Amino acid sequence: MADRPLWFARREIAPFTLDDEEVERIVDTATHTVVSWVTRDHQPVQAVMVYVELDGLLTVTSTTNRAKYHAWRRNPAASFCIWDPAEIGRQVTLRGRVGILRDDELQRRWTEGFLTKVMGGHTPPAELVEAEVARFAAPDRHLMQLHVERVLSHDLPRLLKTERSGDDPWS
């Protein structure tokens, strides 16, 4: 990178993206995502949420008294940002459209998936599943599923390593 200015790697980040396998690993192992929506007056809002992948769609859950529910009904555009649990500098942003549905069986699957995820992949005891299903059983609870249209990623540790080493990832 001797022939490039010091700022170049921070501007031209294409070599510092994650491959598909790494993106999938992060999505599979992380438990939380930062979700975004836009208010009626076009202001961005974000929240950290637990997600579960169901039928190939990242799924979060919420009740109808939450701002995100109303915002996504009005404008389903969203992004979900997920970070590697072992290295926050490795991030995946999934952009797309949120579909909203009410489905008790899918809510049960979400709850079981959530518990399995937070228990490190172990099957949760039946009584714990039933208690959590009851906890999430509000009559106005809905599932929000992201239909991904674009995947963006960034590998900050690789960028920093390249800057320290002086290697040129573009050569």
C-alpha positions as a printed NumPy array, in Angstrom:
array([[  0.   ,   0.   ,   0.   ],
       [  3.056,   2.218,  -0.138],
       [  1.874,   3.849,  -3.361],
       [ -1.632,   4.526,  -2.008],
       [ -2.598,   7.207,   0.54 ],
       [ -3.184,   6.035,   4.116],
       [ -6.93 ,   6.724,   3.882],
       [ -7.424,   4.5  ,   0.82 ],
       [ -8.392,   1.269,   2.633],
       [-10.954,   3.156,   4.718],
       [-12.603,   4.474,   1.557],
       [-12.294,   1.533,  -0.853],
       [-13.542,  -1.31 ,   1.332],
       [-14.381,  -3.931,  -1.317],
       [-11.48 ,  -6.224,  -0.299],
       [-12.737,  -6.168,   3.286],
       [-16.072,  -7.882,   2.797],
       [-16.988, -11.34 ,   4.073],
       [-17.473, -14.346,   1.823],
       [-20.867, -16.098,   1.69 ],
       [-19.743, -18.866,   4.033],
       [-18.645, -16.375,   6.698],
       [-21.886, -14.393,   6.314],
       [-23.881, -17.588,   6.832],
       [-21.782, -18.563,   9.87 ],
       [-22.377, -15.195,  11.513],
       [-26.123, -15.265,  10.823],
       [-26.306, -18.833,  12.172],
       [-24.328, -18.175,  15.379],
       [-25.415, -14.684,  16.439],
       [-28.49 , -14.207,  18.595],
       [-29.209, -10.497,  18.218],
       [-29.678,  -8.033,  15.394],
       [-30.106,  -4.296,  15.166],
       [-33.309,  -3.773,  13.183],
       [-34.219,  -0.512,  11.491],
       [-37.363,   1.17 ,  10.296],
       [-38.427,   4.628,   9.199],
       [-40.963,   6.806,  10.999],
       [-43.91 ,   8.494,   9.309],
       [-41.801,  11.655,   8.988],
       [-38.885,   9.696,   7.446],
       [-36.698,   9.556,  10.546],
       [-34.586,   6.406,  11.041],
       [-35.039,   4.294,  14.171],
       [-33.225,   1.165,  15.376],
       [-33.599,  -1.431,  18.099],
       [-31.658,  -4.497,  19.201],
       [-33.776,  -7.654,  18.933],
       [-33.393, -11.398,  19.228],
       [-33.953, -13.147,  15.906],
       [-34.475, -16.691,  14.704],
       [-34.149, -17.971,  11.162],
       [-37.396, -19.722,  10.184],
       [-37.931, -21.191,   6.732],
       [-34.937, -19.21 ,   5.458],
       [-36.212, -15.847,   6.748],
       [-34.819, -13.871,   9.668],
       [-37.738, -13.525,  12.048],
       [-38.353, -11.203,  14.984],
       [-41.518, -10.843,  17.024],
       [-43.411,  -7.907,  18.47 ],
       [-46.836,  -6.75 ,  19.576],
       [-48.952,  -4.176,  17.781],
       [-48.309,  -1.439,  20.352],
       [-44.686,  -1.071,  19.163],
       [-43.521,   1.597,  16.737],
       [-41.752,  -0.894,  14.481],
       [-44.987,  -2.803,  13.877],
       [-46.79 ,   0.303,  12.625],
       [-43.772,   1.553,  10.696],
       [-43.253,  -1.753,   8.868],
       [-46.966,  -1.966,   8.02 ],
       [-46.694,   1.5  ,   6.5  ],
       [-43.293,   0.976,   4.868],
       [-41.769,  -2.522,   4.986],
       [-38.235,  -1.361,   4.094],
       [-35.772,  -2.526,   6.747],
       [-32.245,  -3.573,   7.47 ],
       [-30.997,  -6.088,  10.01 ],
       [-27.385,  -5.65 ,  11.15 ],
       [-25.793,  -8.726,  12.727],
       [-22.305,  -8.949,  14.193],
       [-20.028, -11.894,  14.812],
       [-20.423, -12.833,  18.493],
       [-16.669, -13.408,  18.686],
       [-15.639, -10.202,  16.837],
       [-18.004,  -7.242,  16.603],
       [-15.919,  -5.822,  13.734],
       [-17.221,  -8.564,  11.437],
       [-20.684,  -7.39 ,  10.489],
       [-23.448,  -8.371,   8.1  ],
       [-26.231,  -6.001,   7.059],
       [-29.233,  -7.551,   5.36 ],
       [-31.536,  -5.127,   3.555],
       [-34.997,  -5.941,   2.348],
       [-38.699,  -5.888,   3.098],
       [-40.484,  -7.085,   6.211],
       [-43.563,  -9.26 ,   5.954],
       [-45.84 ,  -9.303,   9.006],
       [-47.951, -12.289,   9.983],
       [-49.817, -13.761,  12.914],
       [-49.311, -17.516,  13.227],
       [-49.382, -19.407,  16.531],
       [-47.45 , -22.418,  15.192],
       [-44.727, -20.207,  13.703],
       [-44.584, -18.277,  16.991],
       [-44.026, -21.592,  18.81 ],
       [-41.228, -22.496,  16.373],
       [-39.707, -19.028,  16.894],
       [-39.81 , -19.519,  20.672],
       [-38.218, -22.982,  20.471],
       [-35.566, -21.648,  18.064],
       [-34.831, -18.689,  20.324],
       [-34.422, -20.935,  23.372],
       [-32.247, -23.41 ,  21.474],
       [-30.053, -20.551,  20.23 ],
       [-29.546, -18.957,  23.645],
       [-28.881, -22.403,  25.16 ],
       [-25.922, -22.917,  22.828],
       [-27.771, -25.254,  20.463],
       [-29.141, -27.545,  23.163],
       [-32.799, -28.574,  23.105],
       [-34.666, -26.691,  25.823],
       [-36.729, -28.619,  28.38 ],
       [-40.429, -28.884,  27.463],
       [-41.533, -26.963,  30.563],
       [-39.272, -24.049,  29.616],
       [-40.677, -24.034,  26.074],
       [-44.242, -23.992,  27.417],
       [-43.452, -21.169,  29.851],
       [-41.903, -19.068,  27.073],
       [-44.747, -19.833,  24.653],
       [-47.139, -18.533,  27.336],
       [-44.953, -15.458,  27.873],
       [-45.103, -14.647,  24.135],
       [-48.834, -15.493,  23.767],
       [-50.201, -11.94 ,  23.636],
       [-53.195, -11.929,  21.273],
       [-51.668,  -9.093,  19.244],
       [-48.188, -10.658,  18.909],
       [-46.957, -10.851,  15.326],
       [-43.911, -12.18 ,  13.548],
       [-41.889,  -9.97 ,  11.252],
       [-39.818, -11.739,   8.588],
       [-37.122, -10.067,   6.522],
       [-37.185, -10.909,   2.809],
       [-33.555, -10.137,   1.973],
       [-32.847,  -8.129,  -1.16 ],
       [-29.211,  -7.212,  -0.526],
       [-26.368,  -8.456,   1.653],
       [-23.6  ,  -6.103,   2.765],
       [-20.684,  -7.07 ,   4.977],
       [-17.507,  -5.707,   6.472],
       [-14.431,  -7.308,   8.01 ],
       [-12.838,  -4.588,  10.137],
       [-10.151,  -6.874,  11.647],
       [ -8.893,  -7.7  ,   8.122],
       [ -8.83 ,  -4.005,   7.216],
       [ -6.846,  -3.15 ,  10.354],
       [ -4.426,  -6.033,   9.773],
       [ -3.872,  -4.852,   6.204],
       [ -3.209,  -1.303,   7.386],
       [ -0.677,  -2.517,   9.958],
       [  1.099,  -4.851,   7.536],
       [  1.261,  -2.431,   4.637],
       [  0.078,  -5.179,   2.229],
       [ -1.885,  -4.068,  -0.82 ],
       [ -5.127,  -6.111,  -1.081],
       [ -5.803,  -4.598,  -4.511],
       [ -2.667,  -5.931,  -6.158]])
